[in-house]
Amino acid sequence: MKLLTFFAAAAVLSAAACGGNSVPPANRPASGDEGAAAAFVALPSASEHKELSVRGEEVYKKFVCGSCHALGGDRQGLTGPPLGNTAERHLVRLKGDELAVRRWLWSHIRNPEAHPGVYHGDSAYSAKMPGYPQIPDEELRALVEFLMTKR
């Protein structure tokens, strides 16, 4: 009985570490770009980028992204890919299109199954990233700008 209680507690803590996402990926339909085109009609100005990226770091902390992702280039034993050079990797993949990278990051965070990343299916990473439809649009926009600083 103690073992069952232990596993139940571990499951609750694991869910909390992933930002409290309670919507299982299988129940979340893909919806095109997940609203990315509306969120990023154009590139932000330099001052807007700076302001958003500062707020985005707070969103990163609020949704406990660091429980799975390290901010540097080293994984540090975490279950998700490191976020260092994230923007650079996707800028290369998307031929330098800054707007496309922002839209992809937005869509990937909202629904990673429908918008897989470069590490999708890589057996080195032990957990699949859940989607985060509960992040308010302005907070997600800030988080994306914060990730764009990771070059």
Secondary structure in CASP SS format (residue, H / E / C, confidence):
PFRMAT SS
TARGET T0000
AUTHOR 0000-0000-0000
METHOD secondary structure of the structure
MODEL  1
M C 1.00
K H 1.00
L H 1.00
L H 1.00
T H 1.00
F H 1.00
F H 1.00
A H 1.00
A H 1.00
A H 1.00
A H 1.00
V H 1.00
L H 1.00
S H 1.00
A H 1.00
A H 1.00
A H 1.00
C C 1.00
G C 1.00
G C 1.00
N C 1.00
S C 1.00
V C 1.00
P C 1.00
P H 1.00
A H 1.00
N H 1.00
R C 1.00
P C 1.00
A C 1.00
S C 1.00
G C 1.00
D C 1.00
E C 1.00
G C 1.00
A H 1.00
A H 1.00
A H 1.00
A H 1.00
F C 1.00
V C 1.00
A C 1.00
L C 1.00
P C 1.00
S C 1.00
A H 1.00
S H 1.00
E H 1.00
H H 1.00
K H 1.00
E H 1.00
L H 1.00
S H 1.00
V H 1.00
R H 1.00
G H 1.00
E H 1.00
E H 1.00
V H 1.00
Y H 1.00
K H 1.00
K H 1.00
F C 1.00
V C 1.00
C H 1.00
G H 1.00
S H 1.00
C C 1.00
H C 1.00
A C 1.00
L C 1.00
G C 1.00
G C 1.00
D C 1.00
R C 1.00
Q C 1.00
G C 1.00
L C 1.00
T C 1.00
G C 1.00
P C 1.00
P C 1.00
L C 1.00
G C 1.00
N C 1.00
T H 1.00
A H 1.00
E H 1.00
R H 1.00
H H 1.00
L H 1.00
V H 1.00
R H 1.00
L C 1.00
K C 1.00
G C 1.00
D C 1.00
E H 1.00
L H 1.00
A H 1.00
V H 1.00
R H 1.00
R H 1.00
W H 1.00
L H 1.00
W H 1.00
S H 1.00
H H 1.00
I H 1.00
R H 1.00
N C 1.00
P C 1.00
E C 1.00
A C 1.00
H C 1.00
P C 1.00
G C 1.00
V C 1.00
Y C 1.00
H C 1.00
G C 1.00
D C 1.00
S C 1.00
A C 1.00
Y C 1.00
S C 1.00
A C 1.00
K C 1.00
M C 1.00
P C 1.00
G C 1.00
Y C 1.00
P C 1.00
Q C 1.00
I C 1.00
P C 1.00
D H 1.00
E H 1.00
E H 1.00
L H 1.00
R H 1.00
A H 1.00
L H 1.00
V H 1.00
E H 1.00
F H 1.00
L H 1.00
M H 1.00
T C 1.00
K C 1.00
R C 1.00
END
